[in-house]
Amino acid sequence: MKEEIYNQIKNNFIDIEVNKKVSEYTNNRYDLSKYYEIGKLIDELSKEKEYGDKIIEKLSKRLSSDLTIHISRRTLFYIKKFYEYQKGQPVVAQLSRSHYILLWL
């Protein structure tokens, strides 16, 4: 077996895997930024007096009806908690060097 051809094949497979990881990371990063935005909006709504304590329940019912997909109260609650945890510090800023290394393996 010619070592040069083998290395080209191997490198192509490595390129495929790296590309998959980058795509997964890009999609995940987009989702996290959207969850952060949604959490921020839920937090703003929850501060309005007219909605009271049932804001997440009302949002769940209305969104599920309008979007024809089920969006549970629990999901919205966790998104709000995610925002509260991340508040003031962008998600990407919290990724350490080891996170990036794991993405590339």
VEXNU-79674 format. One record per atom (N, C-alpha, C, O): y, z, x; chain; atom name; residue number from 1. Coordinates in steps of 0.05 Angstrom, whole numbers, plus 5000, padded with zeros to 4 digits. Example, Ala and Ser with C-alpha at 12.3 -4.5 7.8 and 13.67 -1.06 7.14 Angstrom:
2
<<4886; 5156; 5264>; 'A'; 'N'; 1>
<<4910; 5156; 5246>; 'A'; 'CA'; 1>
<<4934; 5156; 5264>; 'A'; 'C'; 1>
<<4934; 5169; 5285>; 'A'; 'O'; 1>
<<4955; 5142; 5257>; 'A'; 'N'; 2>
<<4979; 5143; 5273>; 'A'; 'CA'; 2>
<<5001; 5157; 5258>; 'A'; 'C'; 2>
<<5023; 5161; 5268>; 'A'; 'O'; 2>
***
This chain:
105
<<4976; 5000; 5017>; 'A'; 'N'; 1>
<<5000; 5000; 5000>; 'A'; 'CA'; 1>
<<5025; 5000; 5018>; 'A'; 'C'; 1>
<<5027; 5016; 5037>; 'A'; 'O'; 1>
<<5043; 4983; 5012>; 'A'; 'N'; 2>
<<5068; 4981; 5027>; 'A'; 'CA'; 2>
<<5086; 5005; 5019>; 'A'; 'C'; 2>
<<5092; 5008; 4996>; 'A'; 'O'; 2>
<<5093; 5020; 5039>; 'A'; 'N'; 3>
<<5109; 5044; 5035>; 'A'; 'CA'; 3>
<<5137; 5037; 5022>; 'A'; 'C'; 3>
<<5147; 5051; 5006>; 'A'; 'O'; 3>
<<5148; 5015; 5031>; 'A'; 'N'; 4>
<<5174; 5007; 5021>; 'A'; 'CA'; 4>
<<5174; 5001; 4991>; 'A'; 'C'; 4>
<<5192; 5009; 4976>; 'A'; 'O'; 4>
<<5153; 4987; 4982>; 'A'; 'N'; 5>
<<5151; 4981; 4953>; 'A'; 'CA'; 5>
<<5145; 5006; 4937>; 'A'; 'C'; 5>
<<5157; 5011; 4916>; 'A'; 'O'; 5>
<<5128; 5023; 4948>; 'A'; 'N'; 6>
<<5122; 5049; 4935>; 'A'; 'CA'; 6>
<<5148; 5065; 4931>; 'A'; 'C'; 6>
<<5153; 5075; 4910>; 'A'; 'O'; 6>
<<5164; 5067; 4952>; 'A'; 'N'; 7>
<<5189; 5082; 4950>; 'A'; 'CA'; 7>
<<5208; 5070; 4930>; 'A'; 'C'; 7>
<<5223; 5085; 4916>; 'A'; 'O'; 7>
<<5209; 5044; 4927>; 'A'; 'N'; 8>
<<5226; 5031; 4907>; 'A'; 'CA'; 8>
<<5216; 5038; 4879>; 'A'; 'C'; 8>
<<5233; 5044; 4861>; 'A'; 'O'; 8>
<<5190; 5038; 4875>; 'A'; 'N'; 9>
<<5179; 5046; 4849>; 'A'; 'CA'; 9>
<<5185; 5075; 4843>; 'A'; 'C'; 9>
<<5195; 5081; 4821>; 'A'; 'O'; 9>
<<5180; 5092; 4863>; 'A'; 'N'; 10>
<<5186; 5120; 4860>; 'A'; 'CA'; 10>
<<5215; 5125; 4853>; 'A'; 'C'; 10>
<<5222; 5141; 4836>; 'A'; 'O'; 10>
<<5233; 5112; 4868>; 'A'; 'N'; 11>
<<5262; 5116; 4863>; 'A'; 'CA'; 11>
<<5271; 5106; 4836>; 'A'; 'C'; 11>
<<5289; 5118; 4824>; 'A'; 'O'; 11>
<<5258; 5085; 4826>; 'A'; 'N'; 12>
<<5264; 5076; 4799>; 'A'; 'CA'; 12>
<<5256; 5097; 4778>; 'A'; 'C'; 12>
<<5271; 5102; 4759>; 'A'; 'O'; 12>
<<5233; 5109; 4782>; 'A'; 'N'; 13>
<<5225; 5131; 4764>; 'A'; 'CA'; 13>
<<5244; 5155; 4766>; 'A'; 'C'; 13>
<<5250; 5167; 4745>; 'A'; 'O'; 13>
<<5252; 5161; 4789>; 'A'; 'N'; 14>
<<5271; 5183; 4793>; 'A'; 'CA'; 14>
<<5298; 5176; 4779>; 'A'; 'C'; 14>
<<5309; 5194; 4766>; 'A'; 'O'; 14>
<<5307; 5152; 4781>; 'A'; 'N'; 15>
<<5331; 5143; 4768>; 'A'; 'CA'; 15>
<<5329; 5146; 4737>; 'A'; 'C'; 15>
<<5348; 5154; 4724>; 'A'; 'O'; 15>
<<5306; 5139; 4727>; 'A'; 'N'; 16>
<<5301; 5141; 4698>; 'A'; 'CA'; 16>
<<5303; 5171; 4690>; 'A'; 'C'; 16>
<<5317; 5177; 4670>; 'A'; 'O'; 16>
<<5290; 5188; 4704>; 'A'; 'N'; 17>
<<5291; 5217; 4697>; 'A'; 'CA'; 17>
<<5319; 5229; 4700>; 'A'; 'C'; 17>
<<5328; 5244; 4683>; 'A'; 'O'; 17>
<<5333; 5221; 4721>; 'A'; 'N'; 18>
<<5361; 5231; 4724>; 'A'; 'CA'; 18>
<<5378; 5221; 4701>; 'A'; 'C'; 18>
<<5394; 5236; 4690>; 'A'; 'O'; 18>
<<5375; 5196; 4694>; 'A'; 'N'; 19>
<<5390; 5185; 4672>; 'A'; 'CA'; 19>
<<5385; 5200; 4646>; 'A'; 'C'; 19>
<<5403; 5205; 4630>; 'A'; 'O'; 19>
<<5359; 5207; 4641>; 'A'; 'N'; 20>
<<5352; 5222; 4617>; 'A'; 'CA'; 20>
<<5366; 5249; 4617>; 'A'; 'C'; 20>
<<5377; 5258; 4596>; 'A'; 'O'; 20>
<<5366; 5263; 4640>; 'A'; 'N'; 21>
<<5378; 5289; 4641>; 'A'; 'CA'; 21>
<<5408; 5288; 4637>; 'A'; 'C'; 21>
<<5420; 5305; 4623>; 'A'; 'O'; 21>
<<5421; 5267; 4648>; 'A'; 'N'; 22>
<<5450; 5264; 4644>; 'A'; 'CA'; 22>
<<5456; 5259; 4615>; 'A'; 'C'; 22>
<<5475; 5270; 4604>; 'A'; 'O'; 22>
<<5440; 5242; 4602>; 'A'; 'N'; 23>
<<5444; 5237; 4573>; 'A'; 'CA'; 23>
<<5440; 5262; 4557>; 'A'; 'C'; 23>
<<5456; 5267; 4539>; 'A'; 'O'; 23>
<<5419; 5278; 4563>; 'A'; 'N'; 24>
<<5415; 5303; 4548>; 'A'; 'CA'; 24>
<<5438; 5322; 4552>; 'A'; 'C'; 24>
<<5448; 5334; 4533>; 'A'; 'O'; 24>
<<5448; 5324; 4577>; 'A'; 'N'; 25>
<<5470; 5341; 4583>; 'A'; 'CA'; 25>
<<5495; 5332; 4568>; 'A'; 'C'; 25>
<<5510; 5349; 4557>; 'A'; 'O'; 25>
<<5501; 5306; 4568>; 'A'; 'N'; 26>
<<5524; 5296; 4555>; 'A'; 'CA'; 26>
<<5523; 5302; 4525>; 'A'; 'C'; 26>
<<5543; 5310; 4513>; 'A'; 'O'; 26>
<<5500; 5297; 4512>; 'A'; 'N'; 27>
<<5497; 5303; 4484>; 'A'; 'CA'; 27>
<<5500; 5332; 4478>; 'A'; 'C'; 27>
<<5514; 5340; 4459>; 'A'; 'O'; 27>
<<5488; 5349; 4494>; 'A'; 'N'; 28>
<<5490; 5378; 4491>; 'A'; 'CA'; 28>
<<5518; 5387; 4494>; 'A'; 'C'; 28>
<<5527; 5404; 4479>; 'A'; 'O'; 28>
<<5532; 5377; 4513>; 'A'; 'N'; 29>
<<5560; 5385; 4518>; 'A'; 'CA'; 29>
<<5577; 5377; 4494>; 'A'; 'C'; 29>
<<5594; 5393; 4486>; 'A'; 'O'; 29>
<<5573; 5354; 4482>; 'A'; 'N'; 30>
<<5588; 5345; 4459>; 'A'; 'CA'; 30>
<<5582; 5364; 4435>; 'A'; 'C'; 30>
<<5600; 5373; 4421>; 'A'; 'O'; 30>
<<5556; 5370; 4431>; 'A'; 'N'; 31>
<<5549; 5389; 4409>; 'A'; 'CA'; 31>
<<5562; 5416; 4412>; 'A'; 'C'; 31>
<<5573; 5427; 4393>; 'A'; 'O'; 31>
<<5561; 5426; 4436>; 'A'; 'N'; 32>
<<5573; 5453; 4441>; 'A'; 'CA'; 32>
<<5603; 5452; 4436>; 'A'; 'C'; 32>
<<5614; 5472; 4425>; 'A'; 'O'; 32>
<<5617; 5431; 4444>; 'A'; 'N'; 33>
<<5646; 5430; 4439>; 'A'; 'CA'; 33>
<<5651; 5428; 4409>; 'A'; 'C'; 33>
<<5671; 5440; 4399>; 'A'; 'O'; 33>
<<5635; 5414; 4394>; 'A'; 'N'; 34>
<<5638; 5412; 4365>; 'A'; 'CA'; 34>
<<5632; 5439; 4352>; 'A'; 'C'; 34>
<<5646; 5447; 4333>; 'A'; 'O'; 34>
<<5611; 5453; 4361>; 'A'; 'N'; 35>
<<5605; 5480; 4350>; 'A'; 'CA'; 35>
<<5628; 5499; 4355>; 'A'; 'C'; 35>
<<5635; 5516; 4338>; 'A'; 'O'; 35>
<<5640; 5497; 4378>; 'A'; 'N'; 36>
<<5663; 5513; 4385>; 'A'; 'CA'; 36>
<<5686; 5508; 4365>; 'A'; 'C'; 36>
<<5699; 5526; 4355>; 'A'; 'O'; 36>
<<5692; 5482; 4360>; 'A'; 'N'; 37>
<<5713; 5475; 4342>; 'A'; 'CA'; 37>
<<5707; 5485; 4314>; 'A'; 'C'; 37>
<<5725; 5496; 4300>; 'A'; 'O'; 37>
<<5682; 5482; 4305>; 'A'; 'N'; 38>
<<5675; 5491; 4278>; 'A'; 'CA'; 38>
<<5677; 5521; 4276>; 'A'; 'C'; 38>
<<5687; 5532; 4257>; 'A'; 'O'; 38>
<<5668; 5535; 4297>; 'A'; 'N'; 39>
<<5671; 5564; 4298>; 'A'; 'CA'; 39>
<<5699; 5573; 4296>; 'A'; 'C'; 39>
<<5706; 5593; 4283>; 'A'; 'O'; 39>
<<5717; 5559; 4310>; 'A'; 'N'; 40>
<<5745; 5566; 4309>; 'A'; 'CA'; 40>
<<5757; 5562; 4281>; 'A'; 'C'; 40>
<<5772; 5579; 4272>; 'A'; 'O'; 40>
<<5749; 5541; 4268>; 'A'; 'N'; 41>
<<5758; 5536; 4241>; 'A'; 'CA'; 41>
<<5748; 5557; 4221>; 'A'; 'C'; 41>
<<5762; 5566; 4204>; 'A'; 'O'; 41>
<<5723; 5564; 4224>; 'A'; 'N'; 42>
<<5711; 5585; 4207>; 'A'; 'CA'; 42>
<<5726; 5612; 4212>; 'A'; 'C'; 42>
<<5732; 5626; 4193>; 'A'; 'O'; 42>
<<5732; 5617; 4237>; 'A'; 'N'; 43>
<<5747; 5642; 4244>; 'A'; 'CA'; 43>
<<5774; 5642; 4231>; 'A'; 'C'; 43>
<<5783; 5662; 4220>; 'A'; 'O'; 43>
<<5788; 5619; 4231>; 'A'; 'N'; 44>
<<5814; 5617; 4218>; 'A'; 'CA'; 44>
<<5811; 5621; 4188>; 'A'; 'C'; 44>
<<5828; 5635; 4176>; 'A'; 'O'; 44>
<<5791; 5608; 4176>; 'A'; 'N'; 45>
<<5787; 5612; 4147>; 'A'; 'CA'; 45>
<<5781; 5641; 4140>; 'A'; 'C'; 45>
<<5790; 5651; 4119>; 'A'; 'O'; 45>
<<5766; 5654; 4156>; 'A'; 'N'; 46>
<<5758; 5681; 4150>; 'A'; 'CA'; 46>
<<5781; 5701; 4151>; 'A'; 'C'; 46>
<<5780; 5723; 4140>; 'A'; 'O'; 46>
<<5803; 5693; 4164>; 'A'; 'N'; 47>
<<5827; 5709; 4165>; 'A'; 'CA'; 47>
<<5844; 5707; 4140>; 'A'; 'C'; 47>
<<5862; 5723; 4136>; 'A'; 'O'; 47>
<<5839; 5686; 4124>; 'A'; 'N'; 48>
<<5855; 5683; 4100>; 'A'; 'CA'; 48>
<<5844; 5702; 4078>; 'A'; 'C'; 48>
<<5820; 5704; 4075>; 'A'; 'O'; 48>
<<5862; 5715; 4065>; 'A'; 'N'; 49>
<<5854; 5736; 4045>; 'A'; 'CA'; 49>
<<5840; 5725; 4021>; 'A'; 'C'; 49>
<<5823; 5738; 4010>; 'A'; 'O'; 49>
<<5847; 5700; 4012>; 'A'; 'N'; 50>
<<5836; 5690; 3988>; 'A'; 'CA'; 50>
<<5806; 5686; 3988>; 'A'; 'C'; 50>
<<5793; 5686; 3967>; 'A'; 'O'; 50>
<<5794; 5682; 4012>; 'A'; 'N'; 51>
<<5766; 5677; 4014>; 'A'; 'CA'; 51>
<<5749; 5703; 4015>; 'A'; 'C'; 51>
<<5726; 5704; 4006>; 'A'; 'O'; 51>
<<5761; 5724; 4025>; 'A'; 'N'; 52>
<<5747; 5750; 4027>; 'A'; 'CA'; 52>
<<5723; 5749; 4045>; 'A'; 'C'; 52>
<<5722; 5733; 4065>; 'A'; 'O'; 52>
<<5703; 5765; 4040>; 'A'; 'N'; 53>
<<5679; 5767; 4057>; 'A'; 'CA'; 53>
<<5659; 5745; 4053>; 'A'; 'C'; 53>
<<5640; 5743; 4069>; 'A'; 'O'; 53>
<<5661; 5729; 4033>; 'A'; 'N'; 54>
<<5641; 5710; 4026>; 'A'; 'CA'; 54>
<<5647; 5682; 4037>; 'A'; 'C'; 54>
<<5635; 5662; 4027>; 'A'; 'O'; 54>
<<5664; 5680; 4056>; 'A'; 'N'; 55>
<<5672; 5653; 4066>; 'A'; 'CA'; 55>
<<5649; 5637; 4077>; 'A'; 'C'; 55>
<<5647; 5613; 4072>; 'A'; 'O'; 55>
<<5631; 5650; 4092>; 'A'; 'N'; 56>
<<5609; 5635; 4104>; 'A'; 'CA'; 56>
<<5590; 5626; 4082>; 'A'; 'C'; 56>
<<5579; 5604; 4083>; 'A'; 'O'; 56>
<<5585; 5643; 4062>; 'A'; 'N'; 57>
<<5567; 5635; 4040>; 'A'; 'CA'; 57>
<<5579; 5612; 4024>; 'A'; 'C'; 57>
<<5565; 5593; 4018>; 'A'; 'O'; 57>
<<5605; 5613; 4019>; 'A'; 'N'; 58>
<<5618; 5591; 4004>; 'A'; 'CA'; 58>
<<5618; 5565; 4020>; 'A'; 'C'; 58>
<<5613; 5544; 4009>; 'A'; 'O'; 58>
<<5623; 5568; 4046>; 'A'; 'N'; 59>
<<5623; 5544; 4063>; 'A'; 'CA'; 59>
<<5595; 5531; 4063>; 'A'; 'C'; 59>
<<5592; 5507; 4062>; 'A'; 'O'; 59>
<<5575; 5548; 4066>; 'A'; 'N'; 60>
<<5547; 5538; 4067>; 'A'; 'CA'; 60>
<<5540; 5523; 4041>; 'A'; 'C'; 60>
<<5530; 5501; 4043>; 'A'; 'O'; 60>
<<5547; 5534; 4018>; 'A'; 'N'; 61>
<<5541; 5520; 3993>; 'A'; 'CA'; 61>
<<5556; 5494; 3991>; 'A'; 'C'; 61>
<<5545; 5473; 3983>; 'A'; 'O'; 61>
<<5582; 5495; 3997>; 'A'; 'N'; 62>
<<5598; 5471; 3993>; 'A'; 'CA'; 62>
<<5591; 5449; 4013>; 'A'; 'C'; 62>
<<5588; 5425; 4006>; 'A'; 'O'; 62>
<<5587; 5456; 4039>; 'A'; 'N'; 63>
<<5580; 5436; 4059>; 'A'; 'CA'; 63>
<<5552; 5424; 4052>; 'A'; 'C'; 63>
<<5548; 5400; 4055>; 'A'; 'O'; 63>
<<5534; 5441; 4044>; 'A'; 'N'; 64>
<<5507; 5431; 4038>; 'A'; 'CA'; 64>
<<5508; 5412; 4015>; 'A'; 'C'; 64>
<<5493; 5392; 4014>; 'A'; 'O'; 64>
<<5525; 5417; 3995>; 'A'; 'N'; 65>
<<5528; 5400; 3972>; 'A'; 'CA'; 65>
<<5541; 5373; 3980>; 'A'; 'C'; 65>
<<5532; 5352; 3973>; 'A'; 'O'; 65>
<<5563; 5375; 3995>; 'A'; 'N'; 66>
<<5579; 5351; 4002>; 'A'; 'CA'; 66>
<<5564; 5333; 4022>; 'A'; 'C'; 66>
<<5567; 5309; 4021>; 'A'; 'O'; 66>
<<5550; 5345; 4041>; 'A'; 'N'; 67>
<<5537; 5330; 4062>; 'A'; 'CA'; 67>
<<5508; 5322; 4057>; 'A'; 'C'; 67>
<<5496; 5307; 4072>; 'A'; 'O'; 67>
<<5497; 5333; 4036>; 'A'; 'N'; 68>
<<5469; 5329; 4028>; 'A'; 'CA'; 68>
<<5449; 5337; 4050>; 'A'; 'C'; 68>
<<5427; 5326; 4051>; 'A'; 'O'; 68>
<<5457; 5354; 4067>; 'A'; 'N'; 69>
<<5439; 5367; 4086>; 'A'; 'CA'; 69>
<<5443; 5397; 4084>; 'A'; 'C'; 69>
<<5466; 5406; 4078>; 'A'; 'O'; 69>
<<5422; 5412; 4088>; 'A'; 'N'; 70>
<<5425; 5441; 4085>; 'A'; 'CA'; 70>
<<5438; 5453; 4110>; 'A'; 'C'; 70>
<<5428; 5450; 4133>; 'A'; 'O'; 70>
<<5460; 5467; 4106>; 'A'; 'N'; 71>
<<5473; 5481; 4128>; 'A'; 'CA'; 71>
<<5473; 5511; 4119>; 'A'; 'C'; 71>
<<5488; 5519; 4101>; 'A'; 'O'; 71>
<<5456; 5526; 4132>; 'A'; 'N'; 72>
<<5452; 5553; 4123>; 'A'; 'CA'; 72>
<<5475; 5572; 4130>; 'A'; 'C'; 72>
<<5490; 5567; 4149>; 'A'; 'O'; 72>
<<5476; 5594; 4116>; 'A'; 'N'; 73>
<<5495; 5615; 4123>; 'A'; 'CA'; 73>
<<5490; 5625; 4151>; 'A'; 'C'; 73>
<<5509; 5630; 4166>; 'A'; 'O'; 73>
<<5465; 5628; 4158>; 'A'; 'N'; 74>
<<5458; 5638; 4184>; 'A'; 'CA'; 74>
<<5469; 5619; 4206>; 'A'; 'C'; 74>
<<5480; 5628; 4226>; 'A'; 'O'; 74>
<<5466; 5593; 4202>; 'A'; 'N'; 75>
<<5476; 5574; 4222>; 'A'; 'CA'; 75>
<<5506; 5577; 4225>; 'A'; 'C'; 75>
<<5516; 5577; 4248>; 'A'; 'O'; 75>
<<5520; 5578; 4203>; 'A'; 'N'; 76>
<<5549; 5581; 4204>; 'A'; 'CA'; 76>
<<5557; 5607; 4217>; 'A'; 'C'; 76>
<<5577; 5609; 4232>; 'A'; 'O'; 76>
<<5542; 5628; 4211>; 'A'; 'N'; 77>
<<5548; 5654; 4223>; 'A'; 'CA'; 77>
<<5544; 5653; 4254>; 'A'; 'C'; 77>
<<5561; 5663; 4269>; 'A'; 'O'; 77>
<<5523; 5640; 4263>; 'A'; 'N'; 78>
<<5518; 5638; 4292>; 'A'; 'CA'; 78>
<<5539; 5620; 4305>; 'A'; 'C'; 78>
<<5547; 5626; 4328>; 'A'; 'O'; 78>
<<5548; 5600; 4291>; 'A'; 'N'; 79>
<<5569; 5583; 4303>; 'A'; 'CA'; 79>
<<5595; 5599; 4306>; 'A'; 'C'; 79>
<<5609; 5596; 4326>; 'A'; 'O'; 79>
<<5601; 5615; 4286>; 'A'; 'N'; 80>
<<5625; 5632; 4288>; 'A'; 'CA'; 80>
<<5622; 5652; 4311>; 'A'; 'C'; 80>
<<5641; 5657; 4326>; 'A'; 'O'; 80>
<<5598; 5664; 4314>; 'A'; 'N'; 81>
<<5594; 5683; 4335>; 'A'; 'CA'; 81>
<<5595; 5669; 4363>; 'A'; 'C'; 81>
<<5606; 5680; 4382>; 'A'; 'O'; 81>
<<5586; 5644; 4364>; 'A'; 'N'; 82>
<<5588; 5629; 4388>; 'A'; 'CA'; 82>
<<5617; 5625; 4396>; 'A'; 'C'; 82>
<<5624; 5628; 4419>; 'A'; 'O'; 82>
<<5633; 5618; 4376>; 'A'; 'N'; 83>
<<5662; 5615; 4382>; 'A'; 'CA'; 83>
<<5674; 5641; 4392>; 'A'; 'C'; 83>
<<5689; 5641; 4411>; 'A'; 'O'; 83>
<<5668; 5663; 4378>; 'A'; 'N'; 84>
<<5679; 5689; 4386>; 'A'; 'CA'; 84>
<<5671; 5697; 4414>; 'A'; 'C'; 84>
<<5687; 5708; 4429>; 'A'; 'O'; 84>
<<5647; 5690; 4422>; 'A'; 'N'; 85>
<<5637; 5696; 4449>; 'A'; 'CA'; 85>
<<5651; 5679; 4469>; 'A'; 'C'; 85>
<<5657; 5688; 4491>; 'A'; 'O'; 85>
<<5655; 5653; 4463>; 'A'; 'N'; 86>
<<5667; 5634; 4482>; 'A'; 'CA'; 86>
<<5697; 5634; 4482>; 'A'; 'C'; 86>
<<5709; 5622; 4500>; 'A'; 'O'; 86>
<<5709; 5647; 4463>; 'A'; 'N'; 87>
<<5738; 5646; 4459>; 'A'; 'CA'; 87>
<<5753; 5650; 4486>; 'A'; 'C'; 87>
<<5748; 5669; 4500>; 'A'; 'O'; 87>
<<5771; 5632; 4491>; 'A'; 'N'; 88>
<<5788; 5634; 4515>; 'A'; 'CA'; 88>
<<5776; 5622; 4540>; 'A'; 'C'; 88>
<<5790; 5620; 4560>; 'A'; 'O'; 88>
<<5750; 5615; 4539>; 'A'; 'N'; 89>
<<5738; 5604; 4563>; 'A'; 'CA'; 89>
<<5720; 5580; 4554>; 'A'; 'C'; 89>
<<5700; 5584; 4540>; 'A'; 'O'; 89>
<<5728; 5556; 4562>; 'A'; 'N'; 90>
<<5712; 5533; 4555>; 'A'; 'CA'; 90>
<<5683; 5536; 4563>; 'A'; 'C'; 90>
<<5677; 5547; 4584>; 'A'; 'O'; 90>
<<5665; 5525; 4547>; 'A'; 'N'; 91>
<<5637; 5527; 4553>; 'A'; 'CA'; 91>
<<5630; 5515; 4580>; 'A'; 'C'; 91>
<<5615; 5527; 4596>; 'A'; 'O'; 91>
<<5641; 5492; 4586>; 'A'; 'N'; 92>
<<5635; 5478; 4611>; 'A'; 'CA'; 92>
<<5642; 5495; 4635>; 'A'; 'C'; 92>
<<5629; 5495; 4656>; 'A'; 'O'; 92>
<<5664; 5511; 4633>; 'A'; 'N'; 93>
<<5672; 5528; 4655>; 'A'; 'CA'; 93>
<<5652; 5549; 4661>; 'A'; 'C'; 93>
<<5652; 5560; 4683>; 'A'; 'O'; 93>
<<5635; 5556; 4642>; 'A'; 'N'; 94>
<<5615; 5577; 4646>; 'A'; 'CA'; 94>
<<5589; 5567; 4659>; 'A'; 'C'; 94>
<<5572; 5583; 4665>; 'A'; 'O'; 94>
<<5586; 5541; 4662>; 'A'; 'N'; 95>
<<5563; 5531; 4675>; 'A'; 'CA'; 95>
<<5565; 5536; 4705>; 'A'; 'C'; 95>
<<5584; 5528; 4718>; 'A'; 'O'; 95>
<<5545; 5548; 4715>; 'A'; 'N'; 96>
<<5545; 5554; 4744>; 'A'; 'CA'; 96>
<<5531; 5532; 4759>; 'A'; 'C'; 96>
<<5521; 5513; 4747>; 'A'; 'O'; 96>
<<5532; 5534; 4785>; 'A'; 'N'; 97>
<<5519; 5514; 4802>; 'A'; 'CA'; 97>
<<5489; 5512; 4796>; 'A'; 'C'; 97>
<<5478; 5490; 4796>; 'A'; 'O'; 97>
<<5477; 5535; 4791>; 'A'; 'N'; 98>
<<5448; 5534; 4785>; 'A'; 'CA'; 98>
<<5442; 5520; 4758>; 'A'; 'C'; 98>
<<5421; 5507; 4755>; 'A'; 'O'; 98>
<<5461; 5522; 4739>; 'A'; 'N'; 99>
<<5457; 5507; 4714>; 'A'; 'CA'; 99>
<<5457; 5477; 4719>; 'A'; 'C'; 99>
<<5440; 5462; 4709>; 'A'; 'O'; 99>
<<5476; 5468; 4736>; 'A'; 'N'; 100>
<<5477; 5440; 4742>; 'A'; 'CA'; 100>
<<5452; 5431; 4758>; 'A'; 'C'; 100>
<<5442; 5409; 4753>; 'A'; 'O'; 100>
<<5442; 5448; 4775>; 'A'; 'N'; 101>
<<5418; 5441; 4790>; 'A'; 'CA'; 101>
<<5394; 5438; 4771>; 'A'; 'C'; 101>
<<5378; 5419; 4774>; 'A'; 'O'; 101>
<<5392; 5456; 4752>; 'A'; 'N'; 102>
<<5370; 5454; 4732>; 'A'; 'CA'; 102>
<<5372; 5428; 4716>; 'A'; 'C'; 102>
<<5352; 5416; 4709>; 'A'; 'O'; 102>
<<5397; 5420; 4710>; 'A'; 'N'; 103>
<<5400; 5395; 4695>; 'A'; 'CA'; 103>
<<5390; 5371; 4711>; 'A'; 'C'; 103>
<<5381; 5351; 4699>; 'A'; 'O'; 103>
<<5391; 5372; 4737>; 'A'; 'N'; 104>
<<5384; 5349; 4753>; 'A'; 'CA'; 104>
<<5355; 5350; 4762>; 'A'; 'C'; 104>
<<5345; 5330; 4774>; 'A'; 'O'; 104>
<<5341; 5371; 4757>; 'A'; 'N'; 105>
<<5312; 5372; 4765>; 'A'; 'CA'; 105>
<<5294; 5358; 4745>; 'A'; 'C'; 105>
<<5270; 5357; 4749>; 'A'; 'O'; 105>
***
